[in-house]
């Protein structure tokens, strides 16, 4: 009788642990989430944003996987007046940069999330995780890692991150000759602002 009770207690404990760590889906809120960018030349810079959508898989309090979709058509600029703003956006959407007719979306698929204990001076304050994944842009897929601050409150998840993206690694090589009149730095400053809610 004692052995039977102990076995039953073990099974109950295992089931409770399994339930506690059961994976849940969190959907990114496309209205309150965005990706901000800053592209700089030697004597000026421009800033703007992209929309994004996607889902994150969470087990317990840890993000395990996820995927983001970034519609290039959503690109916005904050610092220029019309019609100069529209000229810039049209150029960014053209074959010079994102080539939106052939590559209308960029994607990021998370492959690993682990605790972050580094001291990257460019990381967002309070970064507690290192996010790694495959980022696809203009038809090229490359590994991408960045420190992020991920927090959970109830059924809500918030992610903040800042990092530099070297556009040339994805083949965006226009205006990268420093001897020319217009030289745009290869690194683009990226800020992620993601809010997601539990769906199941």
C-alpha positions in Angstrom: 0.0 0.0 0.0 2.8 2.3 0.9 4.6 1.6 -2.4 1.4 2.2 -4.4 0.9 5.6 -2.7 4.5 6.6 -3.4 4.1 5.7 -7.0 0.9 7.6 -7.4 2.5 10.6 -5.7 5.4 10.4 -8.2 3.1 10.3 -11.2 1.1 13.3 -9.8 4.2 15.3 -9.4 5.4 14.5 -12.9 2.1 15.5 -14.3 2.1 18.8 -12.3 5.6 19.6 -13.6 4.5 18.9 -17.2 1.5 21.1 -16.9 3.6 23.9 -15.3 6.0 23.9 -18.3 3.5 23.3 -21.0 4.2 25.4 -24.0 2.0 28.4 -24.6 1.6 30.6 -27.7 2.0 34.4 -27.5 0.8 36.5 -30.5 2.7 39.7 -31.2 0.4 42.8 -31.0 1.0 44.4 -34.4 -0.5 47.7 -33.2 1.8 48.3 -30.3 5.0 46.5 -31.6 7.5 48.0 -34.1 11.1 47.9 -35.3 12.8 51.3 -35.3 15.8 51.9 -37.5 18.5 54.6 -37.9 20.6 54.7 -41.0 23.6 57.1 -41.0 25.9 58.7 -43.5 29.0 60.8 -42.8 27.1 64.0 -42.4 23.4 63.1 -41.7 21.1 60.3 -40.7 17.5 59.2 -41.1 15.2 57.4 -38.7 12.0 55.4 -39.1 10.2 52.1 -38.4 8.7 48.9 -39.7 5.6 47.0 -38.6 5.9 43.3 -37.6 3.7 40.3 -36.8 4.4 36.8 -35.5 4.3 34.4 -32.6 6.4 33.3 -29.6 6.4 30.0 -27.9 6.8 30.1 -24.1 7.4 27.3 -21.7 7.0 28.3 -18.0 8.6 31.8 -18.1 11.1 31.1 -20.9 10.8 31.9 -24.6 11.7 28.8 -26.5 11.0 29.7 -30.1 9.3 32.3 -32.3 9.0 33.8 -35.7 8.6 37.4 -36.9 7.4 38.7 -40.3 8.3 42.2 -41.4 6.3 43.7 -44.3 8.7 46.0 -46.1 5.8 48.1 -47.4 5.3 49.3 -43.8 8.6 51.2 -43.8 8.1 54.7 -42.3 10.4 57.7 -42.0 10.2 60.1 -39.1 12.5 63.0 -39.8 11.8 64.2 -43.3 8.9 66.3 -44.7 6.9 65.4 -47.7 7.6 65.1 -50.6 11.3 64.3 -49.7 10.1 61.6 -47.3 8.3 59.8 -50.0 11.3 60.0 -52.3 13.4 58.3 -49.6 10.9 55.6 -49.0 10.5 54.9 -52.7 14.3 54.5 -53.0 14.4 52.2 -49.9 11.7 50.0 -51.4 13.4 49.9 -54.8 16.1 47.5 -56.1 18.7 49.8 -54.7 17.9 48.6 -51.2 15.0 46.2 -50.3 13.8 45.4 -53.8 10.2 45.0 -52.5 8.8 43.7 -55.8 10.9 40.6 -55.4 11.3 40.5 -51.6 8.2 42.0 -50.0 9.0 40.6 -46.5 11.8 40.0 -44.2 11.6 37.2 -41.6 13.3 36.3 -38.3 13.1 32.8 -36.9 14.3 32.2 -33.3 16.5 29.2 -32.9 17.8 29.7 -29.4 17.2 31.9 -26.3 19.6 31.6 -23.4 20.4 33.7 -20.3 22.6 36.8 -21.1 25.3 37.8 -18.6 27.4 39.8 -21.0 28.4 43.4 -20.9 27.7 44.7 -24.4 27.6 48.5 -24.1 25.2 48.7 -27.1 22.7 46.3 -25.5 19.4 47.6 -24.0 19.5 48.3 -20.3 18.6 45.3 -18.2 19.2 42.8 -21.1 18.7 39.3 -19.6 18.6 37.0 -22.6 20.6 36.4 -25.8 18.3 35.8 -28.7 19.7 33.9 -31.7 18.0 33.1 -35.0 18.0 33.1 -38.7 17.2 36.5 -40.3 16.1 36.6 -44.0 16.4 39.9 -45.9 16.4 40.5 -49.7 16.6 36.7 -50.3 19.7 36.1 -48.0 19.5 34.2 -44.7 22.2 34.7 -42.0 22.5 34.0 -38.3 21.7 37.0 -36.1 22.2 37.3 -32.3 21.4 40.1 -30.0 20.9 40.8 -26.2 17.3 41.5 -25.2 15.3 42.4 -22.2 12.3 39.9 -22.0 9.7 40.3 -19.2 6.4 38.7 -18.5 3.4 40.0 -16.5 0.4 37.8 -16.3 -0.5 36.8 -19.9 1.6 39.6 -21.4 5.2 39.4 -22.7 7.4 42.4 -23.5 10.7 42.4 -25.4 13.1 45.3 -25.9 16.4 45.2 -27.7 19.0 47.5 -29.4 21.7 46.3 -31.7 23.5 47.1 -34.9 22.7 45.2 -38.2 25.4 45.1 -40.9 23.3 45.4 -44.0 26.2 44.3 -46.3 26.1 40.7 -44.8 22.7 40.4 -46.6 24.0 41.8 -49.8 22.7 45.4 -49.4 25.9 47.0 -50.7 24.8 50.3 -52.2 26.7 53.4 -51.1 29.3 51.4 -49.2 32.3 52.9 -51.0 33.8 55.4 -48.5 35.6 57.2 -51.4 32.4 58.3 -53.0 30.4 61.5 -52.2 27.5 59.5 -50.7 28.7 57.0 -48.2 26.2 55.2 -45.9 27.6 53.3 -43.0 27.1 49.5 -43.3 25.7 49.3 -39.7 22.1 50.2 -39.2 20.9 50.9 -35.6 17.9 48.7 -34.7 15.5 49.0 -31.8 12.9 46.3 -31.2 9.8 47.0 -29.2 7.6 43.9 -29.0 4.4 43.3 -27.0 2.7 39.9 -27.2 -0.3 38.3 -25.5 -1.0 34.7 -24.6 -3.5 33.0 -26.9 -3.5 29.5 -25.4 
